Amino acid sequence: MFLIVFFQLFFVVCYGQFPRACTDDLSLSTGRCCPLWPASDGTGSPCGEALGRGTCRQIQLDDSPHSPSYPYVGADDRERWPTVYWNWTCECRGSFYGVDCSECKYGFVGPDCTERKVLIRRNIFDLSWWERTRFLRALDESKTTVSERWVIPVTPYVDVLTNGSKPEFANVTTYDALVWMHYYVVRDVLLPEGGVFRPVDFAHEGPGFLPWHRLYLLLLERELAKIDGDENFALPYWDWRDLADCGDLCTDDFLGASQPNGTGRLSNGSFLSNWQIICSRTDEYNNFRTVCDGTPEGPLQRNPGKSERVSSLPTWEEVQAALNLDQYEAPPYDISANFSFRNSLEGFASPDGIASDARYLHAAVHVWLNGTVSLLAPSANDPVFFLHHAFVDSIYEVWLRKFRPNVSALPADGAPIGHNRGFYMVPFLPLHTSAELFTPATDFGYDYDFMVETEGRAWWEELGFLEFYGVFLGGVIIGILLLALVYSATKRLCCRAAQAYGRIRSADGQKTNPRPDNDLETTPLLSRNIPERRWTEVVYI
C-alpha cells in the first residue's frame, strides 16, 4: 500500500493518446509502452506487475476489412492504431487502469480500485454559483497548465515514411492536448507520393461516432476532476432543445457573450476571450505538408444564431423522432445511411432517418453556434463543444436503455476505416474498441440527472453536498427568522393586552368610588344602575 501511495504522489500518472512516459527513444525503438513502477526490490517492474496491477502484453489487432472508401495501406499512422508507435502495452488486472495501470477504471475508486462510484452529470443551469465557478476555473486552468502526462507528435508521418525522420514531440497544455486529439482523428492524409487524401475520419461519419465521443468526454471529465481536486466532479451538459437563442450559456457568467460588432469575438468580460485556439489551419497544413504543432492561431470565435445554413436549434420533437429509430446502424455505415439512429443523431439524416445534405441534431447545433466550434478539426477549442456533446451522449444513453442492443448492432466489418467494432479507437491509450463503449453509462461510473432512479431514496440523498448544505443552512436561517417574528408578535400582544387591562381597571375604579356629594351606593355588584360595559380592542399582528 505504501508503494502505491508513494508512486501516486511522486511519479507522473500517465494515460492518454501520446503519454510522455512512452515517447522516449527506448520506448519507440522497442515498440513498448509499458512504463516501469517502483517495486519492493528497487528494480522496478512494467505496468506495476510486481504489485499485481498489470502486465506488458503484445497488441492483437482486429484485421476485419474496412470499407473501400479508404484505399491505402501503410500511408497513415492511424491505420493500425497504435502499432506504428507501439506493439506492446499494459494490460491491467481487475479494475486497475491507465497506461501504467496506476489508476482505476472509470466508475471505480479506492486504493485497490474495488469501490464503485457513479457521478451524476447535470444541466449546467442547475449548478450552484460555486459549482459553476469551480467548473469554469478548472477549464481555465486546464488551458494554461502544461500537461505532465501528454505530448503531441509534430513530425508528419509522411516524413517518417519518405526520409526516415525521427518522430518529435512537443509539450502542450492539458486542454490543448484534447483539442489536438480531436484534430488528429479528422485530419487529412498526406500521401507519400504527394497530394492529400481528404475523405477520412476515425471518429465521425460512422458507427464509432457515439462510442468515441463517450470515451473522449470521460477523458476530459477525469482531467478536470483532478484539477478541481474533487472526485465527485462531473461534466455538466447543455440541453439545447427548443431554445430560441443561446441564452445564459452565451453570457460572461458562463461561456462568454459575443461582441455586438458581429465579428464573432467573445466579450472581454469572459475568461475565454484570452484563449488562443490551435489546429485550425488545416488547408495551410496540407499546402505546406505539415501538421498542427500546438502553435496559437488566434482567438475563439462564436456568433450563435447567425448561420445561413441552420436558423434554429433542434426541437424536443426531433430528438424524440430520432429516439424512435430502433436500428443503431445501417449499411453503408456512413453519412448516407438511412434509418440509422447514429446517423440521425449525428445529424446527416433527418430525425425520421432519411439521409440528407441538410444538417440536423448534433451537426445542426455545431453549425448554428457559428464559430470555431462549427469547424470540424478545431471545434473542441470552444468549451461549449463538451457541454453540447455531453447532451448528445445523454440522448445516446436514452437510446441504449430503451432498446438494450447487442454489440452485434455495431458492424464487425465493412465500416469506414477506424469504425469496425473491433478496431482500436484512435488515439486512445489505454486501448478501447467502440464495442466496449456500447454499454450503459453506469458501467463507466456516471449517469444523467434525469435518468437517476429515485424511488425509495430519501430526498437528501438526491442532493450533492453543496445542495444539501445550502438547504440545511437556508432552513436554519428561515427557522431563526420565524422564531424572531413569533417572539416579536407575542411580545407586542402581551404589551397591548397589559395596557388594555390597565385601562379597564382604571375606568372601573373611577365608577366605583363614591362621590363626596352623593351617598347613593354605586358599587356595580349592588347598584341597580349598572355601569355601561367597556371593551378594549385587541390587535393581532
N, C-alpha and C positions, 0 to 999 in steps of 0.2 A: 504493500500500500504506500509506504514512504517513497519508493522509487517512482510510482505513478505520479504522486503529487509533486515530487521533485522535478520530474520531466515536464509536467504541465506548467510549472512555474518558471523554469529556467530554459526550456527549449521551445523552439518555434513549433506550434501545432500547425500542420500543413495539410491542406486538401485544396482541390480546385483544378483548373484546367492545365496550367503550367506551374506546378509547385516549385518554388525556389530550390527546395532540397533535392530536386531531380533534374536540374538544368546545369549541373556541373559537368566537367569533361568526362569524369569516370562514369557517371550515370548514363550519359548519352552514348559514350563509346561502347558500353556493355549492354545497353538497352534495358537497364534495370532501374525501375523506380520503386525501390524498397528501402526507404530511409532507416537508418540504424537508431535503435533505442539504447539507453544505458542499461546494462544488465548487472546482475549481482556480482559477476566475476570481473566486471570492469571492461570486458572486451566488446560489449555491445552485440545486439542481435537485430537482424532486419525485421521490420514490422512488429516489433515487440514480441517476437516469438518466445524468448526466454521467459516472458511474463504471461505466456498463454493467450496473447491478444490476436496474433495473426501469423501468417507465413507468406513467404515470397513464392508466387506461382506464375508459371508461364501462361500467357494470354491465349485463349482459344477463340478464334473468330468464327462468326457465322458467315459462311460463304454462299448463302442463298442469293440467287441472281436478283439484281435490282432492275428497274425498268430501263429500256434502251434510250431514255431521254438523256442520259449521260453516257457518251460513247467512249470515254477514255479509260485507260488503265495506267496507274502509276504517275499521272500528271499532277496530282494534288496531294498534299499531306493529310487531308481529311478523309481520303477514300477508305482506308482500312484502319480507322482510329482505334488505338493510338500507336500502331506498330511502326510507323515511320520514326517515332522517337523512342518508344519503349516496348519491349516484348514480355517483360516481367513486371508485375505489380503486386501489391499486398492483397492478400485475401484474408479479410478479418473474420474472426470467430464470433459466434453468438451475435450480440448486439453492439460489438465494437465497430468502429467506423473510421474512415479517413484514409488519406494516402499512406499514413504510417500506423493506422489502427489506434491512434491516440485519443480519439473522440468516441462519442456514442452515436448510434444510428438516430435518424430523425424519429422523435417520439419516445426516446429513452434518455434517462438521466441517471445520475449516481456514479460513485467511483467504479462500480463494476457494470454500469450500464444495464441494470436489471429493473429499474423503476420506470413504469410507464407514465407518460405525461402528454396531455393534449392541450395545445394552445388554441385560443379562440380568436379568430380574425373577425373584426367588427367594422362596421361602416365608419369611415373617418369622421363623419359628423356626430357620431356617438361617443367619440373620445372626449375625455375631460380636457380642460385647457392644459393641465400639467402633462397629461399623456401625449397630447398633440405636440407640445413644446419639446418633449423628450424625443419624439419620433423625428421631428424636423432637425433637432440638434444632432441626432445620430446620423441622419442623412448628410448633413453638412460636414461632420467630422469624417465620415467615410470618403467624402470627396477631397478632403485636404490632407489626409494621412496616408503616407506611402505604405503600401501593403508589406507586411513582413512575410506573408505566405506566398504571394503570387508575383510572377514576372510575365512579360509578354514577349513572344518572338518577333523580332523586327527584321529578320532576313527573309526575303521572299523565297518560297520553296523552289521556285524555278531557278534561282541562283545556286541552290544546293544541287539540283539535278544537272545543270549545264556546266558549271565550273567548279563544283565541289566545295562551295563556300561553307564554312562552319557556321551553324546557327548561332546567332547572337540574340541576347535577351535584354530587355530594358525594365527598369523599375516603373511602377505605376501605382496610383492610389487604389484603395480597395474598390471604390465606386467605379473608377475608370477601368479597372480590370473587368468588371461585369459589363460595362459598356463595350469594351473591346471584344469580349466573349460573344456578344450578340452580333457585332460586326463580322467576327471571324466565321460564324456559321453561314452567313449570307454572302460573303464576298465572292467576287468573280474569280475564275481560274485563269492564271497567267500561264499560257501554254508554252512548253519548251521550244517549239518551232516558231514561236511568235504569235501574236494575236491574243485574244481574250475569249473565254467561253463564259457566257453570262447566265444561261438558264439552269442554275444550280442553287439549291438551298437545303441545308441539312436540318433546318428547324421549322420551316414554313411550307405551305402548299403541299402538305402530305399528311399521312396518318400520325406522324410523330409530333405534330404541332402542339397539341394539348399536353401530352406527357412531357415533352421537352420544356415547355414553359412552366409546368408544375415544378420540376426539379430546379429550374432557374430561380423561381421565387423562393424556394426553400433555401437556396444558397444565400440569397440576399438577406432573407429573414434571420438566418443564423449569424451572419456577419453583423447586422445591426444590433442584434441581441447582445453580442459580445461588446460592441462599442458602448451600448447603453448600460451594460452591466446588470441586465435584468433577464433571468432565464424565462420569465413569463411574457417577454415581448413577442407580439405577433403583428404581422403586417396588416394594416387597415386596407379596406377596399373602397372603391368609388362606384356607387350604384348610379349609373347614368340614365337609366330607363325614364323616358318621358320628360326629361329635363328640358326646359325652354332655352337654357343657356348654361354656361359653366358654373354659375352661381358662386357660392362661398369658396369653392375649391380654387378658383382663379382670383383669389384676393391675397393681399400681402400677409394675412394671418395664416394662410395655408400655403399654397404652392405658387403664389405670385400673380399679381394683376398684370395685364398687358398695358404698355404705354398707350395713351389715347391718340398718338400721332399715326397709328396704323402701320408702324414699321415691324411690329411683332416682338420688339424688345420688351423685356419684363421691367416692371416698375423698379425704380431704385430703392423702394422701400422693402423689397423682397431680398432675402439672402441669396436666392437663386440668380439675381442679377449679376452677381460676381462670378458665377460659374462659367467656365470655358468648356466647350464641347470638344470631343475628339472623334476621329474616324468618320468624318462626314464627306470628305472629298474623294469619293470613290472613282469618279472619272479621272481625276488627276493621278490617283494611284495607278490606274490602268495605263494612262498615257506615259507615265514615267517608269512603268513596270516595277512598282514598289508596293509596300503595304503600309497600313496605319501603324505608326510607331508611338502613339500616345501624345503627340505634339498638340498643344492647344490650337484650336481653329476658329475661335470666335464665340460670341455669347449665345446662350439659349434663345430660341425664338418660339413664340406661341401667340396666335391671333384667333382664338376659338370662334367658330360660327361664321367665319368669313370665307370659307372654301366654296368655290363654284361647283365642286363635284358633289358635295354632301351638305345639304342645307339644314338638317336636323339630326338630333341624336336618336338612336333606336328606341322603340317603344316596348312596353310590357307585353303587348300582344305579339310582337315579332319574336321576342325571346320565348314566349310560350309556344309559338308555332314551331320553332326550331327544336324545342324540347319534346315535341310530339313525334319527331323523326326517330324511329326505333332502330335504325341501322347506323352504326358508328361510321363506317366507311363503305365506299362503293368504287368499283373499277371506273376509270383507270387510276384511282387513288391520288388524284391531283386536283387542280383548281377547276377541272371540267367535270368532276364527279357530281352526279345527280342523286338526290335523296340521301345524302351523306350528312349526318349530324355534324361531323367535324368540318366539312366544307361550308355548311350553312353558318355555323358559329364563327368560323374563321372569317367568313364574310365574302366568299367568292361564289356563293349560291344564295338565292333568296331564302327567307326564313322557312318557306314551304318546300325547299330542297331543289330548286331549279337553278343550275349553273348560269351565271350571268356576268356581263362585263361591268355591271354596277357593283357598288360596294355596300355591304350590309354588316350589321352587328359589330364584331371586333374590328374589322377593317374600316368600317364607316366611322367609328369613334376616332381612330387614328387620323383619318382624313379630315374629319370635322374640326379637330383641335388645331389644324392648320399651322404647322410649325416644324420644329426639329423632330418631334415625335411622329410626324407624318411621313418621314423618310425612313425607309426600311433599315438600312445599315446603322445609322446613328440614333435611332429612335429611343433607345434606352438612356440617352443623355438626360432626358427630361424625367424627373421622378414620377410624373403623372403616369408614365408608362407602367410602372409597377402597381399602382393603385388600380388602373384600368385592367391589367392582366389578372390581378387578384380577383376582381369581379368576374372576369371571363372564366377563371378557374372555378369559381363557385357555381357557375352555370354548368360547367363540365361535371362538377361533383353532383349536382342535382340529377343530371342525366345518368351518371353511373349508379346512383342509388335507385333511380326509377326503373332502369332496365336490367341492372346487375349482369352485364355482359361477361361472357367468357373471353379469355385472351385471344381466342381464335377470331374475334371480331377485328383484330389487327392483322393485316396481311403478312404472311410469312415471307413472301417473295413478290416481285413484280411492282413494288412501290418505288417511288423516286429514290435515288441513292441517299442512304442515311435513314430511310424511313421504314425499312423492313423491321418487324418486331424483334428480331434477334440481333439487330445491328447496334453496336455500342454508340450511344448518343454523343455527338461531337459538341464541345471538347471536354466533357466531364471526366474528372478523376476524383474519387473512385468511379469505376466504370458502372454504367447503368444502361439497360435497354429500355425501349419505350414500353415493353410489356410489363416491366417492373413498376412503372408509374401509371398503370391502367387499373388501379385498385383504389378503394375509398381513401379519402384524405386522412381519416383517423389512423390508417396504417402508418402514416408518416408523422403522426403526432400533432395534427391540427384539425380544426373544424371551423365552420362558419356560424355566427351567432344565430342566424335564422333557422339553422338546422339542428341546433343543440336540443337534445331531449331534456325536458324539464319536469316531467311527471314524477311525483314522489320526492322531489327535492325541495328543501327549504328555500325561501326567497333569497336569503343572504348567500346561499351557495351559488346563485346566479351572478353575483356581483364580484368583481375583482376587488383587490384590497383597497384601491383608491376610491372606488364607488362605495364600498361598504363604509369606509372611514368617513366619506362625505355624508352618507345617510345618517350614520351614528352621530357625528358632530352636529349636523343640522337638527336632529331630533333633540339633542341635549339643549341647544340654543333655544329652540321653539318651546321646550318644556320650561326653561328658566323664564322666558318672556311671559308665558301663560301664568306661571306661579306669581310673578310680579304683578301682573294685571289683576288677578284674583285678590291678591293681598291688598292692592290699592283700592279696589272696589269695595272690599269688605271694610276696610278702614274708614272710607268715606261714609258708607252706610251706617256704621256704628256711630260715627260722629254726629251725623244728621239725626239719627234716632235719639241720641242723648240730648241734643239740643231741643228736639220736639218735646221730649218727655219733660224737660225743664220748663218749657213754656206752658205746658198743660198744668204742671204743678203750681206754677206762678199764678196762672189765671184762676185756678180753683181756690187758691189761698186768698185771693182778693175777695171772692164772693162769699166765702165762709166766715170771714172776720166780721163781728158785729159792729155796726156803725155807732158811733158815740151818741147820736141823736135819735136812735131808734132802738126800742127794746124788743122788736119783733125777732123771733127765732128764725134765723135764715140758714141754719145748717142743712145742707142738701138732703141728708137722710131723714130729716124730721119735718122740714118745711113743705107746705103744700105748693109753694111757688118754686117748683124745681127749676133750677137754672138751665139755660139753653146749652145743649150738648156741643162741645167744640172738638173738631177733628183737625189733626195736623197732617198735611200731605207728606208722604214718604216717597222720596225719589230713588229709583233703582238705576244704577249705571252699569 
